[in-house]
Amino acid sequence: MNQPQQTGSTWTRRDVVVAGLGFAVAACATTPGAAPSAERIRGTRTMGTITTADGTSIFYKDWGAGQPVVFSHGWPLTADAWDEQMVFLAEHGFRCIAHDRRSHGRSGQTWHGNEMDTYADDLAKLCESLDLKNAIHVGHSTGGGEVARYIGRHGTKRVAKAVLIGAVTPQMVKSPGNPDGLPMSVFDGIRKQTRADRSQFFLDLPTPFFGGNRPGKTVSDGVRQDFWRQGMQGGIKGILDCIKAFSETDFTKDLARFDVPTLLIHGDDDQIVPIDISARRAVKMVKGAELKVYAGADHGLCVTHADRVNADLLAFCRA
């Protein structure tokens, strides 16, 4: 193979590598030995990690510039579940940040702390570390609960607006205080299948998750495999713990603390988080909240109805 040519000399492979490293170093430093400024990092670095109080590494993606929009993902996924929304909003003038919840994706896999209070504290640490102000928080499914508990524990001084999509709020499991919830046997079944053969379960779960078991609807191999890829990155202990967190946590008091404009989006054919036990109740608990119901939409509507979700998010963020 011919080597790249430079006038008067021939470049070797080593020359190319060394030159490339030199350009990379030069691009990252303003003066010899100087650390890049915060502004430069925000403009060029697209991912990173923060460390929580208990030493857990939390991975995040940070794209674009402008008012921050912070995304919290569902179970058992990762920040990658928000790619459609992050690219779209970043292209429309917003700074988009999404993190992998502890024990999910590329974040640290912990034995303890896989519950809503710690998830919310991790989110608070991320917002403080990046000094996010006037942020719009968007949570899907379990991530909706995370956003609710974050506001419940840390208030809204850094929060401008909130969006709950297919969220598990106010509570999923049936209990004396939540008689219309789903029986514990549903979540015991999820635990059993996750423990017995997580890999196969994460190939099967996308069918109801994305509505592929409804007449005329299918789930592509790509969507199914991407769900599996994200789910299999997590630590099994944290993935199991999170089932308890998203199903049993009562977010009623958290929703009562919302004092910012709030939008709820939910599909009325959501087979994972049925709308009647979640969004239709939650919207009554948040003063001034708006509920957009997507007729016939499934739980994975950020993928299956991405264009509509993106448009609604953009309009709400700009309002």
C-alpha positions, 0 to 999 in steps of 0.5 A: 500500500502506498504511504502518504506523501509529504513534499520532499519526504516520505511519511512513515506509519510512525510519523503519522501516529506521532503527528496525530498525537501531537495535534491531539495534545495541542488541541487540549492545552492552551499552554504547556501543562495547562488544563483545558478551561471549563468552557473548552471542555464543554465545547469539545468533550462529549462524555465523561464521568463524575464520582459520587460521595460513596466513590461510584463512577457515574458515566454521562454524555454531554452534547451541544450548548444552550439551556441544559436538558437532563435525561434519566433513562428507564430500566434496564437501559442506559443513556443511549436510550435517549440518543434520538432526543439528544441529537434532535434537541442539541441540533435545536440549540439545547445542551443535552446531558444523559447519564447511566444510572449506577449499576447500569451501562458504563457506570460503576456496578455497586452492591449497595445504593441501588434505590431511588434515594441514591439514584436521586442523589447521584443525579444531584451530584451530576448537576452540581458537578456540571453546574447545571442551572435552569435545567429541564429534567426529562425522565422515562419510566424508572427515570421518571421516578428518578426525576420525581425523587430528585425534586422531592429530595433536592428541590427545584432551585436548579430546575426550570421544567420537568417531563415525565414520559411513561413514568412509574409515578406515583407507584406501581405495585398494589398496596393498601394505599395503592389498591389499583396497582399491579400485584407483586407477582408481576414484579416477582416474575420480572425478578425471576426471569432476570435472574434465571436467564437475563440475556434471553429475557432482554431479547423477549422483553422488547416485544411488549415494551415496544408494542410488537405483540399488537396487530400490525406492529413489529419490533425490528431486530435492530431495536431488539438487539440494542435493548439487549445490548444496553440491558446486558451492560448493567451489573446483575445485582443493581439490575435486580435491585432496581426492580424493587426501586421502580415498582415499590417506591411511592412518589406521592410526596415527591410529586407534591413538591413539583413547583415548575411547569410539568409535562407528562407523556404516556401511551394509552397502550403501555403494557409495562406501565399502564396509564391508568395507574400512573400518568392519569393519577400523577397529573392530578398530583402536580399543580398545573401539569399537562398530560399528552396521551398518545393513542395506541402508543406503547411503553417505548414511545421515545423510539416508536414515536420518536418524531412526535416525542421530539416535537413535543419536547422541543415545544415544551422546552421553548415555551 
